Amino acid sequence: MNRHILLATDSSTYSQKAVSYLATLFKDAKNFEITVFCVAPAPPSYLLGPVPGLNELERQEKLEKIQAENVTWANKCVTEAKEALVREGFSEDQIHTKITIQRGDLARIILREAHDGKYDAVVAGRRGLGRLSSWWVGSVTQKLVEYGQNVPVWIVDGQKWNKRFLVPVDLGETGLKVIDHLGFILAENPQAEIELLHIIPSLIPGEESRYLAKLESSLLEKEQKEAQEFFQEVQKILKDTFDILQVKVKIKRSPHGVASIILKEAKEGNFGTVVMGRRGRGGFKELLLGSTSSKVLYNLTDRSLWIVR
């Protein structure tokens, strides 16, 4: 059961945090490999054609010099990250390095590599990886989540991590995909602690007629029964991977929205990582904006988040 993830790096503080995070979770894991990946910046576009004041030889020399400097920088990034991973406890055989030259959007280049290389996840620091690193909206990491619909994306944030995983799940296929990814990645990890959380939102925000309240009660009771049956099946799936004490199930009702309950549970339960699906049943098919995943993504701090396709 070999697991192979792609760590996108640019030597920023956020990339260095991703290294420490992976060490906390996986330095003792067997059959676990990491490819450290860096995209060397493209040369300035003005040098790609004739430049007033420069003859062709001078332009070519300047272009080649900048390209060489960018490749040297990228090689330095992946080398430093590999050395850091080895210092953290990984063996050299577990760590691979790869660079490429930027041609097009940076996030799409990373995701293309993840897809073509059949990696099990892409890992990046919450910020960093681009010029817009000072602002989350529009950053490369935000684009990785938005565009990465065919590969799980792990966004690393925080200072200290643990092996406690909060897994908010929707019932049905979406939830099973999240469970499948988590079970595969954390196989042979006896220290992992997992809480599977299903939240049943209230249908009526305030006091309404008795008829509506009765209808809501009936629907909530039906969903709670469905959730219990779903988790019984999930536990059967996970029993071959995890000890029964490693996995707990919690079903909550909330009149205040699903995202707020997830954020509160993550903080109060001291979970280092939240793992959730890209969208719930009937959710947005193309964009995260407005979805529960998006709200958690923008408001979860000091913890890492896995978004599963």
Beta strands, then each sheet from edge to edge (+ up, - down):
strand 1: 3-8
strand 2: 32-40
strand 3: 95-101
strand 4: 121-125
strand 5: 153-156
strand 6: 164-168
strand 7: 193-201
strand 8: 247-254
strand 9: 273-277
strand 10: 304-308
sheet 1: 3+ 2+ 1+ 4+ 5+ 10- 9- 6- 7- 8-
end
